[in-house]
């Protein structure tokens, strides 16, 4: 996922549908949502089951950090720019993905696991 984001960020022009306000922000949000979900897979399920928000915060921070690196990278690509709003949508996608993974592991998967053991 990170390589795909880097590849697309290296392109001077990306095809965009016309007439959709803020469509590129949705692309940023979605790409970093998926990236953070992939980052979350690095950690075992039992780690996600621990109480607290340390692991979701770490996952979101890693996604956000990659967003910063990617925005700086785009500064050097002709036709692209370094945009704080893009980074904010990257970060928002990463935060929501980390929260979704935490919720999925703690609420959904553990409930399924518990119900299947009975």
Buried (B, 14 or more C-beta within 10 A) or exposed (E): BBEEBEEEBEEEEEEEEEEEEEEBBEBBBEBBBBBBBBBBEEBEBEEBBEEEEEBBEBBBBBBBEBBBBBBEBBEEEEEBEBBEEBBBBBBBBBBBBBBBBBEBBBEEBBEEEEEEEE
